[in-house]
Amino acid sequence: MGDPHQILRRAGLLAGLAMIAVVPYAYRSAYTFADAVRRTARLSPEEVLRADLISLATLIVLAALVGSAFSERYRLGGLGRWPTLGTMRLHLVLAPVVGVVSYLAFGRVLATRLPGTFPEDLGWALAYAVKGAIFDEVVARYGLMTIFAGLTRPAVANLLQATFFTATIWKGLGFFGVDASYDAYFLLSVVSSFGLHLYLGSVYARHGLLPAMVLHFLYDLRFLLHALLLLAIPGSR
């Protein structure tokens, strides 16, 4: 399982980075969707934020410990190494391109339907991209996918984590008082989410956590594109 001190150091560093990355997102979500939260949970934004931070901290620490202790043992990529990115030039180009295409195809429509999912401010857009790259990868790939890999083969673990995190779309929409419309835009977003999780899981399994983080960040540059388009096109808000 490796040196316990090294495992704890690695887990502590990753947990700290993931917590820093997710705090702005949690804060903004609690206040952006304050009215929906009051209707659904009958809680103030402050109460929601406090509960979220406690649960997120617990989730992050567990995920970081699991990944640090068992990732390589379960035949996954572990933390990964930067030189592996030299073999991923095509991925480094495709990730932002696919993110832009997905935004233009259906992301902008969904952003209009559920204001706040795509921030209008460049600073918040960058914060969302950082959150996806660090927090999501630590929890989804380094944590849950590693747990699944301990129960089955890595390929099946990848499929399970992609299915699980895609399914959370419905839970999130329901909490914020939004019903799934099941039209082409919504279904495309579901397929896109599943494909992204599956793709990043395969990158993590083969190359490790760090490359998956980089590719996730490049994909989520779509958030910055949204904010830039709102600035560039008057009246598009």
Summary of the structure (lengths in Angstrom):
residues: 237
radius of gyration: 17.9
end to end distance: 51.8
largest distance: 57.2
contacts: 780
relative contact order: 0.16
helix: 81%
strand: 0%
